[in-house]
Amino acid sequence: MIRMQRSLLSAAEKAIIIIGAGSGIGRETARSFTTAGASHVAVLGHPQVNVKGPFLALKAFVPTANSLHATVLASTSGMTPIAAKYLPSISGYITSKFAQAKMMFFLPLDQPHIFTAFVHPGMVETAILAKAGGDAMHLPAHFLVWLSSPEAAYLNGRTVWANEGVEELKT
């Protein structure tokens, strides 16, 4: 469990932009960063959230990013490794998630001063998975706050699972 009250997780003096925060994990992440004391939390809705939204946000963010502690985090979907024949109705979504992943994987190569991580939220009780059950939405939201802290610096450029557990990742 991630204790949001830890001073190391303070988001004071951080400006947070969350793309895809209209509902679910994105909205809960905005709340978590607010709880962690972020000075600004900007939330953007869901249109073209997987490729175009992050691309345009990065285009504006990178030139002005604080070179000491800039962080870019993106969330993936567990459906991306599933064989295409099982997902014919969402091929556009899956393709856009792959494009987003590659954008995130190349960002730290082009911009080594920016901490980048790609996060799988796990099975979370969102509207999409409500009947399947899973973790509460605060788990990946709190994990994203922790991931933006100095304690997670060793995960730069990696893909991590929010439900893996912080202590397990440290070992």
N, C-alpha and C positions, 0 to 999 in steps of 0.2 A: 504494500500500500504506500502510495506517495503522500507524504504529509505536506500539504500546501503551505503550512505555516513556517517551514524551515527557511531561514534567511538566505540560504544558498539558492532557493527557488524564487527569490524576489524578482519581479519583472519591473521594479521601479525604474523610471527613466527609459523604459523601452516603449517603442511604438510598434504595435502589432497590427498587421493586416491579415485578415482571414478571408480567403476566397472560397465561396461555397458555404457560407455561414447562415444560410437561410433557415436551416433546421438541423436536427440531428447532432452529429458529432461536431460539425463546424460551429453551431450555436453554443454547444456545451463548452467547446474550446475557448470561445470568446468569454464566456463566464469564468472559466478557470484562470485565464490571463488577467481578468479584472480582479478576481480574488487575490491573485499574486501581486497586485499593485501596479499593473502596466499603466503608464502615463496616458497612453492613447490606444484604443482598440477600434479599428475600423473593420466593419464587416461588409462584404460584398455578396450579393445573392448568388444564384446558381447558374446563370446563363454561360454557356461555353466554358465551363469551369475547368475542364481537364487539360486543354492545350492553349487555346487562345487567351483565356483569362490569366493563367500564370505567365505566359510569354509576355503579354503586355505589362503585367505587374513587374516582372523582372527587368524589362526594358527600362522602366521608370526607376526601379529600386537600385539596380546595380551601380549606376554612376554616382549615386548619392549615399551609398551604404557606408556605415561606420566601419572603417577598416579594422577596428579592434574587436568588435563583437557582433557582426552582422550574421543573421541566421535565416535560412530558408528551409522550411519543412513542407513536405507534401505527403498526402495520404493516398494510399493505393487501395486496391480491391482484391479480395481473395479469389475473385472469379478469373483473374487474368491468366493463371496457369491451366485453367480447365480447357479441355479440347474444344475447338471451335464448333464441332458438330453438335455439342450440347447447348450452345449459346447462339443459335442463328438469329434470334430476334434482337440481340444486343451487340452485334458486331461493331457498330460505330462506337459504342461506349468502351468496349474492350480495346479497340484500336487506339482510341484517344488516351486510355490509361497507359498503354505501352509507350506512346509518344511522350506523355508527361514523364514517365519513368526515365526515358533516355535524356530528356531535357535536364532532369535533376541529376542524373549520373555524370553528365558532362559539365555542369555548372562549376563544381569545385576544381575541375581541370583548367577551365578558362578563368575562374575567379578564385584563386586559392585562399584569399582572405575571408571568404564567405563560408560559414559552416553550413553544410547541406546534409540533410538526411531524408530518406524516403520511409514512410511509416505505414505498416499494415495495422489497422486498428483492431484486428481480431474479430470475432463474432460478437457483435454489439447489438443490443436491443434498440435498433432504429425502426422506423416505420417499415422499411423494406424487410427486416428480419424479425419483426415483432412476434410472429408465431413460432419461430425457430428457437427463441430464447438466446441467451448469451450474456455477455458482460454488460454492466451498466455503462451508460455513455460517459460518465465521469472518468472511467479508467483510461481510455485513450486521450481524453482531454487533459487530464492531469499528467499523463505521460508526455504529451507534447510540451507542456510547461517545463517538466524536468529536462526534456531533450534540448531545450533552448538554454539550459544552465551550463556553467563551466564544468560541472561534474560529468557531463556527457560528451565532452570534447573529443574523446577517443573514438566516437562513432561517426566522425566526419566522413561523408561520402558513402555511407552504408545504408542498407535496408534493414530495418528492425521491426519487430512485432511488439505492439503496445502491451499485449498481455503476456509477454515473456517474463516480465518482472525485472525491475531495476537491479536488484541484488544479483540475479543470475547473469545479467549483462556485464556486471563488473568483474566477474570471475573468468 
